[in-house]
Amino acid sequence: MSLLNKLDNGAVIWLTGLSASGKTTIAKSLQIALQMRGVEPVMLDGDEIRAVMQLRGFDEQSRKTHNHYVGYMASIFEKRGHTVIVSLISPYAEIRNQIRSICLNFIEVHVCTPLETCIQRDPKGLYQKALAGEIQEFTGVSAPYEAPTQPDLSLDTAATHLDDCTEQLLQLLLQRSSQG
């Protein structure tokens, strides 16, 4: 079975990691790589969905609810045969595991870029505000991030070029497709 055939049956590729770790950048690169191979994935970005759904809370329960919404949407697309690329901090292992249980082909990718690198990047200035105490409950600073203990793939964008991250993801998908 080819990559295209396997992905025609649906998959959820779940990129989790700290803010500014490179999740969305990798997701967009993977989207282009898949499109070049004839697969038209659905992209679900946590920030974009939060803006549309106007979810404003960042407390633990609000984050869990947001993650559930995104996971449920991903599972619906997947069950209809779509490949779904999700880019979402998703800081709680329990919620990621619940989402895994409702998906048929869930691929967890930990974008494990070190906190120090994320702080240096800080494209939205959020870490600066969180470290100054202006943002409460900021993941990785004043709120927890439970890193996956057994992700399907770990990618450190501080040590690995974007093209190599994308290639590793494609190789994982090819490996998965050959298994069945």
JOBELCOR-V547400 format. One record per residue. N is the residue number from 0. RES is the residue in three letters. OMEGA is omega in whole degrees, 0 to 359 (NA if undefined). Layout:
n: {N:N}
res: {RES:RES}
omega: {OMEGA:OMEGA}
This chain:
n: {0:1:2:3:4:5:6:7:8:9:10:11:12:13:14:15:16:17:18:19:20:21:22:23:24:25:26:27:28:29:30:31:32:33:34:35:36:37:38:39:40:41:42:43:44:45:46:47:48:49:50:51:52:53:54:55:56:57:58:59:60:61:62:63:64:65:66:67:68:69:70:71:72:73:74:75:76:77:78:79:80:81:82:83:84:85:86:87:88:89:90:91:92:93:94:95:96:97:98:99:100:101:102:103:104:105:106:107:108:109:110:111:112:113:114:115:116:117:118:119:120:121:122:123:124:125:126:127:128:129:130:131:132:133:134:135:136:137:138:139:140:141:142:143:144:145:146:147:148:149:150:151:152:153:154:155:156:157:158:159:160:161:162:163:164:165:166:167:168:169:170:171:172:173:174:175:176:177:178:179}
res: {MET:SER:LEU:LEU:ASN:LYS:LEU:ASP:ASN:GLY:ALA:VAL:ILE:TRP:LEU:THR:GLY:LEU:SER:ALA:SER:GLY:LYS:THR:THR:ILE:ALA:LYS:SER:LEU:GLN:ILE:ALA:LEU:GLN:MET:ARG:GLY:VAL:GLU:PRO:VAL:MET:LEU:ASP:GLY:ASP:GLU:ILE:ARG:ALA:VAL:MET:GLN:LEU:ARG:GLY:PHE:ASP:GLU:GLN:SER:ARG:LYS:THR:HIS:ASN:HIS:TYR:VAL:GLY:TYR:MET:ALA:SER:ILE:PHE:GLU:LYS:ARG:GLY:HIS:THR:VAL:ILE:VAL:SER:LEU:ILE:SER:PRO:TYR:ALA:GLU:ILE:ARG:ASN:GLN:ILE:ARG:SER:ILE:CYS:LEU:ASN:PHE:ILE:GLU:VAL:HIS:VAL:CYS:THR:PRO:LEU:GLU:THR:CYS:ILE:GLN:ARG:ASP:PRO:LYS:GLY:LEU:TYR:GLN:LYS:ALA:LEU:ALA:GLY:GLU:ILE:GLN:GLU:PHE:THR:GLY:VAL:SER:ALA:PRO:TYR:GLU:ALA:PRO:THR:GLN:PRO:ASP:LEU:SER:LEU:ASP:THR:ALA:ALA:THR:HIS:LEU:ASP:ASP:CYS:THR:GLU:GLN:LEU:LEU:GLN:LEU:LEU:LEU:GLN:ARG:SER:SER:GLN:GLY}
omega: {182:176:181:180:181:182:174:178:178:177:172:178:190:178:180:179:181:172:179:179:180:183:184:178:178:180:180:177:178:178:180:181:179:178:178:179:175:178:179:184:172:179:174:180:184:181:181:180:179:180:181:182:178:173:186:185:177:175:185:182:178:179:179:179:179:180:177:179:182:179:179:177:180:182:178:178:182:182:176:174:181:168:184:176:181:176:189:179:180:189:187:181:181:182:178:179:176:179:177:185:179:178:180:183:185:180:183:180:178:174:194:178:183:179:182:179:179:179:179:180:176:186:181:181:184:179:179:179:181:180:177:179:181:176:178:175:179:185:178:179:181:174:186:166:180:182:176:179:179:179:175:179:173:180:177:184:174:184:186:179:181:180:179:175:180:180:178:177:178:179:177:179:177:178:179:182:180:179:174:NA}
